[in-house]
Amino acid sequence: MPSAAKVMGTVFWGAEGLILAEFLEPGQTITAARYVQTLHKLLRALRDKCPGRNIIILHDNARPHAAHLTSEAIAKMGWEVLPHPSNGPDLAPSDYHLFGFVKDQLCLQLYETTEAIQKAVCQCLRMAGMEFYRRGIFKLPECWGNVYKEVAIMWKNKESSIA
């Protein structure tokens, strides 16, 4: 029997662990306005967990992330955004490190409600431990290097086909 629903959420984390997890109501989508609201919640969470630190955020190029409204909000918060190449899905640490872990931990479980799924995901994220999160963040330079190597190879092949 399948679980009750698919759950859509946004997760922010760093080398020290989970910072914020937020879930959408069933049927909702993430818009730029909604994402900015989430970023304000993140700002409050960071003030509590990481006071005085410079914040560097990495998100992909999804419309809500790339929207002018989002860029303005991030600029007002004084955060730096790491560029995310359009052909670089492996650059998102949540994709290459976090989501697979959560799926592995929860794969054989059945949940009767959306709230039960959300609670299980949050518990899984909290129990992961600092070393787990550090490995994910510190793997980022390697992933970036692999993507840029691939881009360089594709560019070189393109140039040789033109010549």
N, C-alpha and C positions, 0 to 999 in steps of 0.2 A: 504494500500500500504506500503510495507516494506521500510526501509531506504536504501540509496544508496549502502552502503557497511559495512562490518565489519572492525573495526579499531583496529589495534594492537599498543599498546603503553607501555611505561615504565614510571612509576610515582615514584618519590622520595619525601617523606614528613617526617616531624618530629612533635614534640609536638607543635611547633609554626606555623605550616601550610605547605603549598605546597612549595617545593624547586625546583623541575624540573619535567616537563612533556614533553615527547618526543614521537613522533609517527613515525611509519614506513610507507613507501610507500606501497600501496596495492600490495600484492604478496611477499613482502620481509619477511624474518624471522630474528630472532635475533641470531647472531653467537657470538662467544667469542670476535672476533675482533670488531664487532659492539658494543657489550656491553662495552668493554673497552673504545671505543670512547665516549660512553654515560657517563661512569664514569669520564672521563676527563671533560666533560661538567658539571657534577655534582660537581667536584672539584672546577671549576671556580665559579659556583653558590654559593657553600658553603663559598668560600673566601669572597664573597660579603655579604652574609646573616648571616654567623656565624664565623666571623674571630676569630682565636685563640682557637677554641673549639676542643676537641678530638672528632673524628668522629667514631661512631659505626654503622655499616651497617648490616642489616638483609635482606638476600635474600634466596630464596629456593635453592634446589639442582639441578635445571635445568642445563643442560650441559653448556650453556654459563656462568653461575654463578660459576660452579665448575671447570671450565677449568683452566689449569696451567697458561695460558696467563692472565686470570682474577686475579688469586691469586697473581701473580707477580706484576701486576699493582696496586692492592690494598695494597700490602706490600710496594711498592715504595711510595705510597701516605701516608703511616703511619697510615692507618685506622685499626680498629679492626673489625673483622667479628664475629657476634654472630653465634654459631653453629645452624644448622637447621636439626633436626632429619629427616630421610627419610620418616618416617610415621607421620609427624607432619604438615599437610597442614594448620591446624588452627593457626599455629604460625605466619603466614604472616599477619600483620595488614591490608595490602591492601585487602586481601581475606576476613577477618572476619569483617572489619569495612568500608573500603573505597568504594570498588566496588559495594556493595549493595546499598549504599547511592547514588552513581552516577546513577545506573540503576533506582532507585526509582524516582530520580529527572527528568530523561530524558525519562522515559518509554512511555509516550503518545505523544512524539514529533516525527515528521517526518523530515528527513534531506535529501536534494537533492544532496549534495556533501559530499565527504570525509572531505573536509576542514570545512564544516559547522558542522559536527559531532565533529571534533577536537576542534573547537572553543567553542562549547557548553560544552564539557567535561571540558575544561580549565576554563571556566566561573563558572561551577558548583564547581570545586575544589577550586577556589579562593574565592567563596562566602561562603564556608562551615564554616569558622571562627575558631579561635584558640581553643575555647572550644571543638569543634568537634574533632579536631586533637589530643588534649590532652587526651580526653577520649579513643581514639583508641590506643595511645601509652601506656597509663597507664593501659589498659586492658591486655597488653602483659604478665605480670607476672602471672595473673590468667590463661590465656590460656596455658602458659608453664606448670603451676602446674597441670592443667587438663590432658595434654598430658602425663606428667611423671607419674601421678597416673595411667593412663590407661596402660602405659608400665609396671609399677610395678605389676599391677594386672595380665596382660598377662604373665609376667615372673613367678609370683607365681603359676599361673595355670599350666604353662608348667612344673615347678619343681614338682608340686604335681602329675602330670600325669606320670612323670618319676619314681617317688618313688614307 
